[in-house]
Every structure is written in structure tokens, then in C-alpha cells.
Amino acid sequence: MARSASLRTRDGRFSYEAAGDPRLRPLVFLHGIGGAARAWRGQLETFGDHYHAIAWDMPGYGNSAPLRTASIATLAEALQDFLSAIGASRPVVVGHSIGGMIVQQWLVKHPREATAVVLAQTSPAFGKADGDWQRSFIEARLGPLDRGETMASLAPVLVKELVGEDPDPTGMDIARDCMASVPETSYRASMLALLGFDQRKALADINVPTLVLSGSKDRNAPAPMMAKMATFIPSASYVELDGVGHLANLERPKDFNAALDQFLRAHVTSSKEAIA
């Protein structure tokens, strides 16, 4: 099993973790709002034997520099900058939650850059602009901070609300630690970046092999919505993990890894063929 290492891009703009031979195909993981690069260590170490497995710290997370203005569009531009900085050519990109939104936005400007993508527990849109659901979602997550809570004090409650049945205890420790460590300013900026996001019309233009992965107990990205999303993507396959909430790779790492491995074996170049 490959060991992951903590790294920085040469310009110091991004921190990230990686495992595996840099000559192999890049497999890039993007975390969610409460995550961090280290949330993917289990995947880096598993897939680093056959890929150059990489997980970024999203701008404002870990040691990655924050953006002046955070939106899904500016985060997608940052993703392209990151891929260029690490020399990741024709990557497979795995985006979880807001990470999946970033991937969708990135594909609009870079439709031929990816070998394949995984949209994990994400959505093609964040409700209706200025709708009641949007307002209540943001208030539920930012309201406690406005009233004096901290990310550290909220982390156990937030993580408990996100997960499904019988989550892996070690994964839950990682989830709580990641959530507690998110700077409040970054958490707020990422939440507000969701507002106005809508890529539903662009789904039909995704022209690379795509895995749409959901959890049956996910309340943030409900499985029926994700199953419908998959029907609009021409080359999509859909997998639903039973009993899983919103943090599949930490709740059920073996099931998540198995679904990803099956997709990669079906659609991505053999690990024996290094990228020139």
C-alpha cells in the first residue's frame, strides 16, 4: 500500500497530499466543505499503488491560500491552476459534495481535460436562486456560528447529522477532526459560494466516462436526485451505496473504494501504462 505525503506547490499557493508514482495517471480527489486533503488518505494509500493519487486542500483549507472571492467558478479556475502546477495531465477527477460542483464547473471550460470524472454525493444545482430552501440551508449551518459557536464545538454535531448507518469509527474521527479544523472564514465562504450554482443544462455536455455515486441515507445530496442527475449525463453510470450518508469515503471506505475501483477498471487506462 502506497504511503501518502504532505506537499506544497512550488508557488506555495496549494497544499496537497499525494501517493504513488508521478509517472502514472493522476487520480485527483476534491473534498467537501467540511473536509481536507487528509480526508482522502485512505483512498490515496489504496489507489496510489496504481495511480498518482492526489488530494488538494481547497483554497482556504489546510495551507492553501484563500481566494479573494470564493464562488464555484473561481474555485474551478483554482482547480485548473492546481492541476497545471502539479503537472496533472488528463486526470481522473473525483469530486465530493462541493468538490463535485467544482468538477462540473471545471468541465464547462475544460471539457477535454479529464480522462474520467466521479461526481460523488453532489448536485447539479443548489436549489432555486433566493429560494426558501437555500435560505434555510445556509441559516442552519451559519446561524450557530453567528450565535457564538465555533467549528470545533460544532464538528461533532455536524458530522453526526451527515452520516448514515453504522459508520466506520476511524472515519468518523477523521471527519470530526477535519470539520473542527476548517477556518470559520473558509467555511462561511464555501457555504456562500453555493448560492446561485446551477449546471443542470451542462450535464448533457459532459463527454467523458462519469460515475455518479450516492448514499441511500444522504440528506444533503439525496439518492433519488442523484439518480435523476445521472440520466442527463450521456456516459454516466450510477451507483448507490446502501445505508451511507454524506461522507461515503469515510463512513464505508471499503464500499467506496470498491465502487471507484470497478469504475476505473472499466473506463481508465491500465495501471501498467504510465503517462508519458
N, C-alpha and C positions, 0 to 999 in steps of 0.2 A: 504494500500500500504506500503510495506517494505521501511525503510529508509536505505540508503547506508552509510557506514562508511569508512574512510580512514585508512589503516592499513599498517604494515610492517611485513615481515617475521622475524622470530626470529634472523636469522643471519644478518639481515639488508640489504640483497642483493636486495630484491624486495620490491617496494611499490605497493599497490593494493587497490581496493575498493571492498566492499562486502555487501550483504544484504541477510537476510533470515537465517533460522536455519541451522547451520553447520552439522546437522544430515541428512539433506535432500541431494538429489543427486546434485553434483556440476555441475553448468552450467557456463562455463568459456568463457569469451569474450576477444578476442585479437584485438587490434586496428590497424589502418594503419599507414603509415609513418608520416602523419601529425596529428596524434591523441594522445590520452592519455586515461588512465583508466576512467577519468571523462566523456569522450565522450559517455560512456555506462550507465550513471546514470539513464537515462530513462528506460533502459532495466533492470538494477539491481532492481529498485524500483517496476517495473511491475512484473518481474518473481521471485523476492525474496519472494513472498507470497507462492510459491510452490516449489522453488528450493533454494539451497545455491548458489546464483548468485554472480559471482566473475569476476572482470576485472583487469588484470595486467597492470602495466606500463612496456612496453617493455624495455629491458636493454638500458640504456642511456636516458630514458624518466622519467619524474616525479622525484622520489627519488630512482629509480632503478639504480644500478651500471652498467656502460657501460661494454661491453665486450672488451677484448684486440683486438680481431679480429672479426668483425661482418660479418657473412655470414648466409644464410638461414640455413645451417647445424648447426652452433654454436648457432643460435637463437632457433632452435628446441631442442638442448641439454639444453639450458636455460629454455625452456618451461617445459621439464621433471623435471628439478631441482625445478622449481617453484611449479609444481603440487605435487611433493614429500614434499616440505617444508610446504605446507598448508594442506597436507593430503587429497588431492582430488583423491578419488578412483573412477574409472570408470566414468569419467566426460563426459558430453556433451560439446564439444569444438566448439565455434563459432569464425571463423577467417575471418576478413575483410581485403581485399587487401593483403598487405604483411603478415598480420596475417593468411590469408588463405593459403599462400605459406608455412608458418611455420607449419601449421597443416598438410599439405600434406607431408612435410619432416619428421615431427614427427611420422606420421603413418607408415613410412617405417621401422623404428626401433621399434615402439611400436604399431603393428597392432591390438593388442587385448586390449589395454588400454582404449580405448574410448567406451562409450555406443552408441554414435552417433556423427556426426560432421555436421557443417554447413560451406560451402565454399561460402562466400558472396563477390561478386564483386572482384574476384581474377582471377588468371590464373595458368595453369599448367606449364607454361614456360615464360621466359622473352625474347621473340624474339629469333633471331638467334645469336649465340655467335659472338661477334665483328661485328654484322651487322649494317647497316646504321641506322635502326630504333632505335636500342639500343643507339647508339651514340647521335642521335638527341634528344631522350627522356631525357638522362642524361644531355645533354647540356642545354636543355630548362629549367631544374629545378635547376641545379647548376650554370649555367652561370651567372644569376643575382647576386648570392652571390659572385661569383668571381669578379664581377664588382662593389661591394660595397653595394649592398642591404643587408637588414637584414631580419630575419624571421618575425619580427614584421611588417616591411614595405611591405613584400611580401604577408603576410597572406590574406588580402582582395582579392587580385588578384588571388592567388592560389585557394582559396575556391570558388570564383565566377566561375573559369574555370572548377571546379569539379562537380558542381551541375546541376540539370536538371530544370524542370518546376516548378514554384511556390513552392519553398522550404519553410519549416517552419521557421519563423523569429528567434524564440528562438534557434532552432537547428543551424541556421547559426551563431548566436552569439557564441555558444559553439564551433563550428568548427573553427571560426576565432581565438578565444582565445586559443584553443589547438594548432593550427598551429603556432601562434605567440610565443608560449611558448616552442616550440621544440628547444633544443640547436642546434646551427648550426652544431656542430661536429656530433651530433647524426643523424641529417637529412642527412648529407653527407654520413655518414657510412651506413645508411639504404638504401639510393639510390644505393650506390655501391655494397651493399650486393645482390641486384637483379641480378647483372651480372652473367651469367652462369647458372642461375637457370633453371632446366628442369626436371620435374617429369611426363612428359606425359606418359612414359611407365609404370609408377607405378599406374596410375589411375585404371587399371583393377584389381589391388590387394587390393583396398580399400574394406573391407569386413564388414563395419558397415553401418547402415542407414545413408544416406547422403542427405542433402538439398543443392542444388546448386541454389543460389539466385542472380539474376542480376537486373539491371535497364535499361530500354529501351533507356535512354539518356546517359548512361555511356560510355565515350570515352576512359577511361583507361582499363576497362575490358568489352569490347563490348558484348552485349547480344547474338549475333549470335555465338561468340566464346565460351561463357559460356554454351549455349545450346548444342553445339557440345561436349564440355567437359563432360557434364552430360551423354552423350550417352556411354562414355567409362567406367563409374563407375557402376558396376553391380546393386547396390542397391540405385541408385540416384533418387531423384525426383527434378524436375526443376520448379522454379517459377520466373517469370519476372514481375517486378513492373513497370507499365506504367508511363512514364514521369519522372522517377527518374534517377538522375545522379549517381555519385560515392559514395555518402555519405548517403545511404538509411536510416540508423537508425536515422540520424539527419534531413534529408530532409522530410521524411514521416514516423515518428516514429510509428504511428498507423498502417500503412500498413506493415511496417517491423515486428512489434510485432505480428500482426495477422498471417503473414506467418510463423514466428517462432513458435507461439503457436499451429498452426494447425499441423506443423511437429512434435512438441514434443508430442502432444496428440496422434498422430498416431503411434509414434515409441518409446516413452520413458516411463518408469515406472510411474505409477500414483503418484502424489504429496503426496498422503496419505501414501505411503510406504517409510518410512525413510530408509536411508542407515545405515546398522549396523556398 
